[in-house]
């Protein structure tokens, strides 16, 4: 059960070209996460504008429900765009995904509110989220494959920029949150302020499209004969690789979406000002941006699974006491410390994850395998997490629900990593 050997491409590209490779592959991921985080951070505002239900809890549930439903189309996007990447090339798939992503962002930027067009408003938001979900379904797999197939010896470092770019997107999204919630009145925020970050996200798209159009195909992909049926090969003979890859994704995505949920958690459950939650996530995003490439580089030297297993253990041991402390002493300092700690552990885990997932699959099914496993794991354990947490807190009355979720997902991923290490011989 060892991974198929691949022909290593020469590591002869110039530094400037490799910078372009990283920028081209990660900018779509950054755009995806920027829009996603803005939706999550502004959930309370969006619930009032697009999902008025006469009850704040119901409106918030509808907002997060739309957030979660959009993830149901991600596996479809993973199949279509991932298969396209394995048959036609990584570059072609990356061009397609960013074009579709830009359309979804444009809809969110200009859509009128419920007060203006009634039920058509939440339907337009749902359509935009579905289109974005479809487009990003193939983004992670195609861009990760594109990066790791440019080097034989620095796969961990290159792929780690997937999460560093997410951190950068979170920095920008959190900064918008802090700025807008502190500088604008509630009326200004609900009237036009919430559209500003979506407009900014829309402007990023053409830059990514331009950079991607000027790059060559991934060298390692060019060394093999593409399979005419990558999806059939993946599901028919490599389904167990997909299961292991999904298991590895679980902790990364659960921790990510718990962090995303923190602004809402701070506002609704702890009674903290809106700007406090955004300040905390801004600090966490800085940690993710800086630490992910360092850990990715480290994994190229010492291996991947031991680093990730250590992060699982630390998550399992620290999540519950961290939330007990936050609930007992709700403050800016407490939430910043806890989000910072979770972000540090997440960077240690997620900075290594993309390269490990890439090594699970052979080149001919790599983009499909990465895309499908990632986009099955993320909706189940990440995209629906704010909905789970909001509902469970409402039903149980316990503010400690997020810690239980983190402990459970950490233990599951730990078990999967043990299997990957022993059965696949991936260190």
C-alpha positions, 0 to 999 in steps of 0.5 A: 500500500505504498504511494506510486513513485513519481518522476521528480521534476528538476528544481531548476526554476528561478526564484522569481518564477517560483514566486509567481507559481506561489502567487498564482496558485494561492491567490484563488485560495485567498479570494475564496477564503476572503469571501467566506470569512467576510460572510462569516464575520458579517453573519449577524449583519447579513442575517438582518438584511437578507434573512429577517425572520422576526427572531434573531436566533432563527435569522442567524440559523438561516444565515449559517444554513445558507453558508452550509448548504453552499458546501453541498455543491463543492464535491460536484465542483471537485469532480468536474474541475478536479477531473478537468485538471487531471485530464487537461492540466492544472493551469486550465482548471485554475483559470476556470475556477477563478472565473467562476469565483469572480462571478459569485463574488460580483453577485454578493457585491451588488445584490439588493437586500430583502427590504428591496426585492423580498425573497429574491434577495436570500435566493440571490445570496444562495445562488452566489454561494452555490456558484462560489462553492462549485468553483472552489470545489476544484480550486484546492486540489488543482492549485495544490497539485500545481505547486507540489509538482513544481519541486521534488524537494520543497513540496511541503514549503510550496503547498503550505502557502495554501494556508498562509494565503488563507491567513493573509485573507483572514488578516484582510477580512478581520481588518475590514471587520475591525475598521467597519464596525468601529468607524461606521454607525450601525445604519451605515454598516447595514446600508452600504458598509458591508458591501465594501469588503466584497467589492475589494474581493471582486477586485482581486480576481482579475489580478489572479486571472492575469498571473495564472494566464502567464504561467507554464503547466506544472513540470511533474504533470508533464512527465506522465500520460494523463488518465482518460478516466481519473475519476473512475480510477480514483473511486474504483481503485483508490477509494481508500486513499480518499478516506485517509485523506478525508480523515486528515482534513477533519481537524484542519477544517474543524479548527478553522471554522471554530476560529471563523465562528469566534466573532459570532461566539463572542458577540452572541454568547459572551456579550463582547463588542463586535470589534473584539472578535475581529481583533482576536481573529486578526491576531490569529490570522497573522500567526497562520500567515507567518507560521504555515510556511515555516512548518511546511519547510520544517516538514520537508526536513523532518517529515509530515506525520509526526508534526501533525500528530503532535498538533492533534494531541495538543488540540485534544489536551488544550481545547476544553480548558481554553474555553472554560477560561474564556467563558469564565473570564470573557475579555479581549485578552482572553479571546485573543490568547485562545484564538492565537493558541488555536491558530498556532496549532492549526498552522502547525497542522494545516501548514503540513496537510496539503503536501501530505494529501498530495503524497497520498495520491499518484499524479494521474488522479492527484487533482481529483483525489485532493479536490474530492477528499478535501471537499467532502471533509470540509462540508461535513466537518467545517462548513456546517460547523457554525450551524452545528455549534449555534444549534447545539449551544441553543439546545444545550445552553452550554457555551463549551460546545466548541471545545468538545467539537475540537477534542473529538475531531482531533482524536479522529484525525490522530487515528487516521494519521497513525494509519497513514504513517504505518500503512502508507509508509509516509513519514 
